[in-house]
């Protein structure tokens, strides 16, 4: 076991749970930046009328800007789609069949006499449905801004990336709302208070409560795994909690890791939502907080969409999304400007809430 000395940082959380998609995105972004330094590529780009964000010319020009150093914050700690994976669909609304839970947990007498007939199962079928909603944002930049930018800026490259970043933040917030709403867990929920909370004077017992939560989750027939999720604030309490440290006192002298705790309580892993959001209104002083709150949860995640499976939920998205449109508007400003819009249609659908468990207010 490796030894952990301090609280898990947001950077550590990202490193421990990086996805192949995230790595590919970074490579794509690097290649785009490299291409945009080539004159021939920029000429082709301009001919295709790429669109970029609305930034005034004066804000991107200064004699003191460096061409090889800049500062930008990112939210690379998104976990929502890993807990409610994407299912591509071809229609804006549709249904899927459901099988009642109790019909496979009871049955008629199966004992037979010499001349008796076998009792017959009584099976029924139900249905559930989805209906996607549309989401989109657009961005603008003036032609004079592009002409006036210094080497430290690349507004053309930033355009689509800015849109995708903000849309991803909005999606993370929607999924977090679904996964931190107790009513979505079909009664599999508990609210902690007082000495039961994990950072209280009493300290509670996070390992026992995680085990109880996992035991209460229902299973699906198809391929899937149980994953825990928590904000970075909650995880850091778990990592240094006396109960969890005592459990591993003979294998590590530092704090515990998500992998260590997950293995002990029967989870495939614990995802740490370190992403922040600004909750202040526009024009007010910024106020940052963790998107995933003070809670801990467990959900069964399907490894892939299959028939006759039970998983907590999915992100149902129209096949082919997102859709990106770019256009030039000559009526904007002195030399016209460029617009870009990214949109998609999706729904974060709870399918089987009882395959998860929600511990509300795990910490104060």
ABEGO torsion letter per residue (X at the ends): XBBBABBBBAAAAAAAABBAAAAAAAAAAAAAAAAAABAAAAAAAAAAGBBBBBBBAAAABBAABBAABBBBBBBAABAAAAABBBBBBABABBBBBBBBAAAAABBBBABBBAABBBBBBBBBBBBBBBBBBBBBBBBBBBAAAAAABBAABBAAAAAAAAAAAAAAAAAAAAAAAAAABAAAAGGBBBBBBEAABAABAAGEBAAAAAAAAAAABBBBABBBBBBBBBBAAAAAAAAABAAAAAAAAAABABBBBAAAAAAAAGBAEBBBBABBBBABBBGBBBBBBBAAEABBBBBBBBABBBBGBBBABBBBBBBGOBBBBBBBBAABEAAEBBBBBBBBBBBBBBABAAABBBBBGABX
